[in-house]
Amino acid sequence: MHNEFSRVGLVGQWQRQASSHVPIQSPASRIPDDIRCARDYEIAAQRFMAESVYAYIHGGSALDQTSTANPRAFGRWTVCPRLLGDIRQSDTRVQLPGAMLDHPVLLAPVAYQNLAHPEGEIAVARAAAATGSAQILSTLSSFSLEDVAQSAPARRWFQLYLQPDRSASLDLIRRAETAGYKAIMLTLDATLQIPSARAQATGFTLPAACVAANLQQYGRPDAVAGGTALRRDVIGGLLRHVPCWSDLDAVLAHTQLPVWVKGVMHPDDARALQGRGVAGVVVSNHGGRALDGAPAALQMLPLIRSAVGAQYPILFDSGIRSGTDVFKAIALGADAVMIGRAQMYALSVAGALGVAHLLTLLREELAVCMAHAGCRSLADLRSATLIRNGASEVRDECASC
Ligand SMILES: Cc1cc2nc3c(=O)[nH]c(=O)nc-3n(C[C@H](O)[C@H](O)[C@H](O)COP(=O)(O)O)c2cc1C
């Protein structure tokens, strides 16, 4: 299935219409003076996006409970400084199935990036290439996977939403392989999405320019009309397309590329995926855009790490806003992290330059935090001392956060 509201199917209110999402300011050709840390992009983006577009990107699903809980979960942990460590040769490199990276911040798959900037995914590819990051291109990208691949020599993976026509899914994998993508990230958590009530209140509609370029050749996606039809359609039709284990097996059998599964929140699911031959899991609740009321993703991370063992690759996203957040996620069990909304904010402010600058800031913030914590490499983060706020416990004594 395809998602993020190209399957307007589930969310009739978000049907595609010609509408004016006129930004307040055009993208800047230099970094604005008020951007001093990664988080500043979230504030600045409000000048560069129309209110409805900002609300759509910023929002989660339904009442925004989980999207709000995600960043807050990081505030429940603090990093204890250490003294006199030899940190002169600090190193943020990380080896993952599908990429060796200079630093552990990847660009999460985000649909329709031309909502934020006319160059959309192509600008993100340039930023990834310039900063040694990796781009995970959404099935629902506004430029085709082939065009993005030709635009910059970035490390890139392809994110797959299973399509109602499963042969289209397999064809997408084949196209990604041919175009040089180095891993497949299969997103399984967002089969059903209810848009945020706050974003709906602003009257957001997907502009006509936002089309899923990769899917054009497979015919028109299912469209189901009307919010009131939601329940009937979910029960009567759309759940027919919900992926199951045999779909995962078909993907695994179809490609030699490493296959990651994104949207893992339960330790038992992580263990089952590990046993099935999945290369790694992405602990994520889709940035709070899937099940509203799900726990913060950070809360589940230590439990999933302990379920799959120390060596199994884990990526994390949902709530990362600073380099210190990156530190905490890695200290709590991730090998590397992805950023979703933050890249859209930076993209809207200054295109490729903004995203490259954001990645540089995150990397610097991470390096500063590592230095204070006495960590020389990402491997050291696993033994860093994290303190849970409101309790005098260190991380190792906590069953979860
Ligand atoms: C506007 C928007 C569109 C998204 N589109 C996709 C998508 O096409 N595929 C996907 O797997 N995840 C998608 N996601 C989820 C992100 O990959 C990621 O899981 C999430 O944004 C992480 O949370 P963060 O925004 O707090 O960093 C989208 C998220 C946003 C905000």
The ligand as a Tripos MOL2 file, in Angstrom:
@<TRIPOS>MOLECULE
LIG
   31    33     1     0     0
SMALL
NO_CHARGES

@<TRIPOS>ATOM
      1 C1          5.4720   14.8360    6.3550 C.3       1 LIG1
      2 C2          5.9480   13.4370    6.6400 C.ar      1 LIG1
      3 C3          5.8870   12.4880    5.6390 C.ar      1 LIG1
      4 C4          6.3530   11.1900    5.8900 C.ar      1 LIG1
      5 N1          6.3650   10.2740    4.8690 N.ar      1 LIG1
      6 C5          6.8430    9.0250    5.0960 C.ar      1 LIG1
      7 C6          6.9490    8.0860    4.0350 C.ar      1 LIG1
      8 O1          6.6130    8.3780    2.8920 O.2       1 LIG1
      9 N2          7.4380    6.8580    4.3350 N.ar      1 LIG1
     10 C7          7.8290    6.4980    5.6060 C.ar      1 LIG1
     11 O2          8.2530    5.3730    5.8370 O.2       1 LIG1
     12 N3          7.7650    7.3870    6.6170 N.ar      1 LIG1
     13 C8          7.3020    8.6400    6.3790 C.ar      1 LIG1
     14 N4          7.2740    9.5460    7.4020 N.ar      1 LIG1
     15 C9          7.8060    9.1600    8.7300 C.3       1 LIG1
     16 C10         9.3020    9.4600    8.8030 C.3       1 LIG1
     17 O3         10.0340    8.5830    7.9930 O.3       1 LIG1
     18 C11         9.8300    9.2870   10.2330 C.3       1 LIG1
     19 O4          9.4820    8.0140   10.7200 O.3       1 LIG1
     20 C12         9.3290   10.3330   11.2130 C.3       1 LIG1
     21 O5          9.1870   11.5870   10.6000 O.3       1 LIG1
     22 C13        10.3220   10.4370   12.3660 C.3       1 LIG1
     23 O6          9.9130   11.3330   13.3250 O.3       1 LIG1
     24 P1         10.4550   12.8440   13.4090 P.3       1 LIG1
     25 O7          9.7020   13.6000   12.3450 O.co2     1 LIG1
     26 O8         10.0830   13.2290   14.7900 O.co2     1 LIG1
     27 O9         11.9330   12.8320   13.1390 O.co2     1 LIG1
     28 C14         6.8350   10.8490    7.1660 C.ar      1 LIG1
     29 C15         6.8850   11.8270    8.1750 C.ar      1 LIG1
     30 C16         6.4680   13.1090    7.9050 C.ar      1 LIG1
     31 C17         6.5820   14.1510    8.9900 C.3       1 LIG1
@<TRIPOS>BOND
     1     1     2 1
     2     2     3 ar
     3     2    30 ar
     4     3     4 ar
     5     4     5 ar
     6     4    28 ar
     7     5     6 ar
     8     6     7 ar
     9     6    13 1
    10     7     8 2
    11     7     9 ar
    12     9    10 ar
    13    10    11 2
    14    10    12 ar
    15    12    13 ar
    16    13    14 ar
    17    14    15 1
    18    14    28 ar
    19    15    16 1
    20    16    17 1
    21    16    18 1
    22    18    19 1
    23    18    20 1
    24    20    21 1
    25    20    22 1
    26    22    23 1
    27    23    24 1
    28    24    25 2
    29    24    26 1
    30    24    27 1
    31    28    29 ar
    32    29    30 ar
    33    30    31 1
@<TRIPOS>SUBSTRUCTURE
     1 LIG1         1 GROUP 0 **** ****
